[in-house]
Amino acid sequence: MKAQEKDRHGTRPILLSVTQVDMRLTSSLCLPPPTERNTGGYKIISTTKRVIPAYSPIDITVCALQTINDNYLLARLGKEPKIITNLEQWHRKNKLPSSLNDVMIHILCNHVVVTGTLSKFKMSGSFKQLLTRNAPFTFRHC
């Protein structure tokens, strides 16, 4: 069942929370400073109301968890770990990483909290506008 972007009162769904990764575990991510181009358009608003390009926490989490798993398997095989230097290229190559099943999100819609994995939301197409805005690389091609 597809959820509508606005309920009957005109309120928009709100992303409440996302699984986070301890960034100390993501030594395989070596990303350049965020710009409008390399973040997929994701932005944050500073306390001074300045709009700043930033990497999406969801995009980072999906990539980091998958890279941790992949590098663990590579280490067991005696191979060199992967180093991710371009988040957009990584997401283009990995359209459906298994880490989508590991990341839970909570969305408030119509006074109800909807919970599920990124995989569930990506496959159903629910909340596409909200999720594309909050995770431009993860949800760009769903």
JOHULIN-V409313 format. One line per field, one symbol per residue. ss: DSSP state (@ for helix, = for strand, . for the rest). A space follows every 10 residues. Layout:
ss->???
This chain:
ss->.....=.... .=.=====.. ..@@@...=. .......... ..===..... ===...@@@@ @@@@@@@@@@ @@@@@@.... ...=..@@@@ @@@....@@@ @..======. .======@@@ @@@@...@@@ @@@@.@@@@. ..
